[in-house]
Amino acid sequence: MVVRFNNPDPLTDLVHAPLAHWANVRGDAVAISDGSRNLTFAELYAAVQQRAAALTQAQTAATVLLGDSATSIPQLIEFLAVISSGRCAAMADPDWPAAVRETMREQISHLPTALRELQPTSPFYIGFTSGSTGLPKGFRRHHRSWAESFRICVDTFGPDAASGILSPGRSSHSLFLFGMLLGIWSGAGVVVQEQFSASRALDTLRQGHTPCLIAVPSQLILMIEWAARHGIAPIEVTRLIMISGARWARHRTAELQALFTQARIIEFYGASETSFIAWMDADASTPTEVVGRPFRNVEIDIRDAETAGSPGLIFVRSPMLFMDYMGAKMDVMADTTAAIRDGDWLSVRDMGHLDAQGRLCLAGRQNRMITTQGKNLFPEELESVLTAHPGIAKASVQGVADTLRGMKVVAVVQLDSAYAGELHAAELSAWCRKKLEAYKAPKRYFACDDWPLTASGKTDHAALARRLHNHLNNTANPNSPCLLPRLYPLL
């Protein structure tokens, strides 16, 4: 069902406020389902109000650490209760080691404990992203930043973005939490999936109650491959697929469109600290570096580019930016993963340029840039080329010190289990040289089976860099198999 979305009242600047409206006007409609349990809007509102009253009576601190449970419905009730009571919910990852959780709890204990009058600019959410120290970095959001994100999403993508949503991931991942809250905020409802299953996701989408899917690329690839193995018929009731969290493998767009024949497939680019920045309709013919045009409420400024059209630091200005990092006193110049502020402008240290058509072109992250043979190389470009090879599932490009070149380009890859042929370094080098300048082709290749991921499910490039360093420094013969964690050379 598509809900004709009109802002119910001015309080839509508060993320939780529309829940009361929907409980009143469509209380019997399902607000959230996990496949085995359904809660209507009226039931969800009642559960949230009851729990919020208990938090107030207990005089709970202004910031509450959640995430002890990976169960989505109780977690979402608790989240909405915390923010409805005027507090801020810090969403931990249930898989954090005990020591990390205690460190985050200690950091939260130093935040202000007293409640203030609830305003659209009050903090409602602390999410966590990777930090340069290896510990998660908490980023704070106020209500208006996400309310603006909801509004621009519906304004840009139309009624399908305000229809039932499948958000198949944990609420500790900001993308999936956004999808859940968008479904509640719009009044259309959401289906959640705590542990992603391609088959269950396809079954849910086929039922037609969730015309909108929010997903990361790896989930879509798993659905494509599961459908191909099992001869699944195309699904015609899905109307909108929104992809984020990592670069979409555009060479697989035709396969995705063949599976979801009537869906509009959208890629959007953003960050935890910025929300939406740019978007585009997925198109296999679009150059890899293009991430789309800015959203209507986003301004972009490219700074410090050496020449016109060369990569510079991307700064954005919009009403959707985050407040600050938890603790707010970190040295953003020392932490190369931290965003940089300049008045109303913000940069997450991505490098890129605007092309002649006004599209944002993303080169890569500033702290990953490699200088080799006197030229700058952004690993993300080369990683996209490598993962387009049928034998490569994942790739991480690293720079290794080299007396001749300054840095030598090395690729660590995860081989695709479905690939039938043998894969050699010479084949990969030829593949890269067909698509890129010769200096960008890796000089060596290593394979890794137990691929490390960050808490948000992205490749942990820092962990792979450490493995590569250990391999090169602890193996007497660099061409022999490594005795350290499953890193071995492709010959």
N, C-alpha and C positions, 0 to 999 in steps of 0.2 A: 504494500500500500504506500502511495506517495502522499505525504501530508502537505497541503498547501501552506507554505510557511509564511507567516506574517509575524513580526515581533509581537509576542503576546502583551508585553507591557514594557515600560522603560527599564525595568530591573533586569532585562536581558544582558546588561553589562555585568551582572553577577552570574557566574557559570552555573550555579545550582538553581537560580530563581525560576526558570521556566518549568521546572519539575512540578511545582505547585499548580501552575496553570494547566499543564497536561493532565495531572491527576484529577482536576476539576472537569475539564471538557472531554477527555477521552480516557477516563479512569480504568475502563475495562480492557483497553488495548494493552498488548504485551510490551513492556518497556525493555526488559532484558531476559534473554534465554541462553542457557548453556547446552541445550539439547536434551537435558533431562529435567530441568527445573525452569519454570516460567514465573516471572513477577510482572504483574500489571503496573501501570503508572500509579494507580491508587495504592497498591500494596507496597511498591517501592517508596512512595512518598511517606506512607505511614511508618515503615521500618526506619527510614532516614530520620524522621522527626523524633521517633522514640529514642533512637541512639544519640541524636544530637542533644536531646534534653538530659540524657544521662551524663554526657561529657560536660555539660554546663553545670549540672548539680555536683559533679566530682571536682569542679574547678580545675579541669585539665589545662595544662600549659598551652601557650598560644601556638606551638608547633608540635605536631604529633607524628612520630615515626611509625609508618605502616609497612606492610610487606612480610609479616610473619607467615602469611598464608598465600599459596599460589592459586587458591580457589577464587574465581573471578567475581561471582555474585556477592558473597560476603565482603570481599575486598572493596567492591564498588559501593556497597551500602556504607561501609565504614568511611570510605573516602568522602562521599557526599555528606555524611553526618558531620564529619570534621569541618568541612568547609561551610556547611549550613549553620554550624554553631559559631561561625566567625573566625575559625582557626585555620591554620595552614597544614596541609598534609604532605609529609615527606615520604615519597614512595621508594622504599628500599627494594632491592632485588632479593627474592627468597633464597637464591643460590649463593649469596654472599657468605664467605667464611665468618665464623663467630667474631674473629678479631676485627674484621672490617666493619661489621655491624656495630660493635662496641665503639670503634673510632668515630663512626658517623653519629652515634648516640651522644658521644661526648661533645662533638662539635655542635649538635643541636642544643645541648644543655646551655651553651653560651649565648644562644639567641634570646631576645627579649621574651619574657614569660607572660607579661601582662597583655590582656586583650585590649584592642582599641576599637573604636566605632568602625563597623564594617562599611567599606567603601569600594567602588570599582577598582581603585588602585591598591586595595589591600592584598597582601600575598595570600594565595590560596593553595599553591603547589610548589614543592621542591622536587625536581627530578634530578637524576644523577647521570653524568657523562664521564668519559674517561679523563683522567688527569695525568700530568707528566710524571707524577711521583708513583704511579701505579694504583693510588687510591682513587675512588670515585670523587668527582667534583660536583657538589650540589649547586644547581641553578634555580633561582626563585622566579616565579611568575605571579603577576597580579591578575585579578579576574578579567579586567578589560582586555588584556593582551590576547587571551584565548577567546573571549566573546567576539573580538574583532576577527580572529581567525575563523571562527564558525561562520560569521556573517559573510566574509569575503569568499569563503569556500562555496556557500550556497549561491551567492551573487555571481560567481565566476562559472560554476559548473551546472547551475540550474536545479530544478526540482529533484533530479536524480540524487543529488548530494544531500537532500533532505528526505530521502526515502529510507527504508529499512537497511541497516548496515551490518555486514559481517566484518568483525574486527578480530581476527584469529590469532591473538597473542596476549601476553600478560600485561596487566595494567602497570607493571613496573617499567615497561617500554613506552616512552612518551607517545610514539606514533599510535599504538593501539589504545592507550588511554584516551588520546584525542578522538579516535574513532568511536569509542564507547560513549564519551561525553557528548560528541556531536549527535549521536543517535538519541540521547536523552534530551538534549537542548532543543533539537528540531521537532521532537515529539513523535518521531517515526519508529523509534526503538532500535535495539541492537542485539545481535547474536554474537556470543563470545565463545572462544575456544581456548582453554588453558594450555593444552598441549597440542601444537599444530598437527593436524592429520590431513593430508591431501585428499584422501577419499571422503572423509567427513565434511571437509570444506566444500567439495564438489557436490555432495548430496544436499547440503544446506542451500547452496546457490541454486540448484536445480528446482528446489521447492518454490522459489519465487518470492519468498517473504523478505529477502535481502537483495534488492536490485543493485545495491552499492557495495563494493568490496574495497577495503583498504588493506594493502599488503606490501610486504617487502619482496624484492626480486627473487630471493631464494624460494619463497613459498610458491610463487607463480610458476617457477621452473619445475618444482616438485609436482604441482598440479598438472602441468603440461605432460610431464613424463609419465605420471601415473595414468592419466587419461589415455595416452598412446599405448601403454602396455596392456591396458584392460579394454581397449576398444570402446571407450566412452563416447557416446554421441554428443555433438555440440550442444551447448547450453545457450538458449535463446532469451532467457528472462533476465539475465544480468545486463544492466544498462550502463553502469559506470564502474571502472576500475581505477583506483588512485594508487600510484606506486611511489614509494619513497623509502628512505633508510639506506639506500646504496644506489649506485648507477644501474639502471635497467640494461640488460643485455639486448640491445635493439635488434640484433640479428635474429632474435627469437620472437619478434613482434608478430610476424605472420602466423606462427604457431599459436600464439595466445589469442589472436583475433579469430582464428579458425575454431578454437575451442569455445570462445565467447562471441558468437557471431554478431550480436546486436550491441555489444558493449562499446562505449567510448573509452579508450585507454589513455589515461593521463599520467604523465610523469611530472612530479614536482620536486623542486630543489629548495632546501631550507636547512635549518639547523636547530638544535635544541634551544639555542639562545635567540633565534630570530623568528621562529615559525616559518610561514611561507615566504619565499623570495621570488621564485620564477616558476613557470609551468609551460608545458607544451603537450600537444597530442603526440603520442608515441608514433614514430615513423622510422622504419629501418633505414631510409635513405638520408636521414638527417645526420650530419657529422657528429661524431661521438662527443665532442667538446661542447656542443650546444645544449643548454639546459632550459632554454625557453625565454619568454618575455616576462618582465616583472609583473606581478599582480598589480591591480589598479591602485592599491593603497601603499605601494612600495616604491621608493626612490633608490637609485643605484648610482654610486660615484666610484670610478676607478682611479686609484691613486698610485703615484710613484712608478708608473709604467715608463720604461726606457724610451720607447718610441710609440707613436700612435698605432694602435692595433696590437701592441705587444702586451703580455700579461702584467697587470698591476694588482694591487691589493684591493679587493672588493669591499666597499663600505655600503651599508644599507641604512635607510631611515624609513620607519613605518610605525604605526600604533601597536604593532605586535611584538615588539622587542621585550626581552626579559628584563627583570629588575637588576639583579646582581648575583654574585656567587655567594653561597652560604659562607658566612664569616666575613666576606666583603673586603678583606684586607690583604688578599693574596697579591703577590708581585706578578702582574700580568706580563711583564717583559721577561721575567725569569721562567714563568710557566708558558711554554710555547704552544700549549693547547688552549689557553684562555683567550676569550674574546677581548678586543681592544675597543675602548670607547673614545669618541671625540665629540663631546657635546651630545647632540641628538643622534649622531651617527655611530654605527657599530660594525666591526669587522670580526669574523670568526677565522681570519687569516687565510681565507681561500684566495687564490690568485685567478684572474681572468680578464676578459675584455668584452666590450659590446661590439657586435659586428654591424655591418652597414644596414642590416634590417632591424636593428634595435634588440637583437637577441643576446642574452648573456651567454658567454662562452667560458666554460670553467676549465682552467689549466690543471689545478691541483692545489693541495694544501701547502702553504708557505714552508712549514717545517719539514716537509718531505722532499723538497726540491733537491735534485742532485746536480752538481756541476761536474761535467765530464768533458774532456778535450776542449775546455774553455767555453762550453755551451751549457745552458740550463736545460734540464730534463725534468718533467713532472711525471713521477711514477704512475699516476692514475691513467695517463694516456697509454702508456705501454701495457699496463695491466688490462685495459679494455681490449687491446689487440690480442694479447695472449689468451684471454678467456673466450675470445671469439673462435679460437681453434677448437675443433671437436674433441680433442684429447685432453683439454685443460678445463678443470672445474673451477679452480680458484688460483689467483696469482698475487704475489707480493714482490714488488721490485725494490731492491735495496742498493745502496751505494757502499762500496768497499774501498778503503784507502789504496791508492795506486800511485807509485812514484812517477809514472809516465803520464797518466791521464788526469791525475788529481783524485778522481774517484772512478772506480770501475763499476759498471752496471752489472748486477747479478739478479737473477730471477729465481724465486722460490715458488714452486707450483704444486698444486694438488691435482693428480691425474684423475680424469673422469673414468669411473668404474665401468661405464657402458661403452667406452671406446675400444674397438676391436683390434686396432693396429698397434704396432710397437711405436714408441715415441722416442726420438733421439734429439739431442741438442742441435745438431745440424739442421734438422727439419724445422725446428722452432725458429732458429736464426733466419732461415730462408723465408719463413712465414712473416717474421717481423720486418725483414728488409723489403718485402713486397709492399708493405703498407706505411713504413716510416723511414726517415733518414737513417743511414747506416750507423751513425754514432749512437743511436738510441737502442739498437739491438743489444740484448744482454751478451756479455762475454762468457758467462757460465750459467748453468742451470742446475738447480737442486730440487728434488721432490720431497715433499713432506706429507705423511699419511695422517697423522693426528693433528689436524689443522686447528690452531688456536683462535678463539673468538673472544671479543670483548663482551662485557655484560649485556650490551645492546645487540649482540649477534653479528657484529661486523668483524672482518679480519683483524686480528691483533698484530699489526705490523711490527710493533715494538718487540713483542715476544719472538717473532720470527727473526728479527734482527739479532736478538741475543742468541738464538739457536745458531744462526749463521756464523756469528762471531765465535761462538764456542767450537763450532765445527772447524773453522779455518785455523783456529789457534791451538786446537788440541789433537788434530790429526796430522801425523807426520807426513803421510802421503796424501795430498789433497784430492787425489782421484780414487782413494779407497773409501769403502762405506764408512759412515760415521757411527761411532759407538755411542754417541750422545743422542738425544731424543729424535729418532727416526727421520733424520735428514740425510739424504744420500744424493750423489751427483747423477745427473743424466749424461750419458756419454755419447 
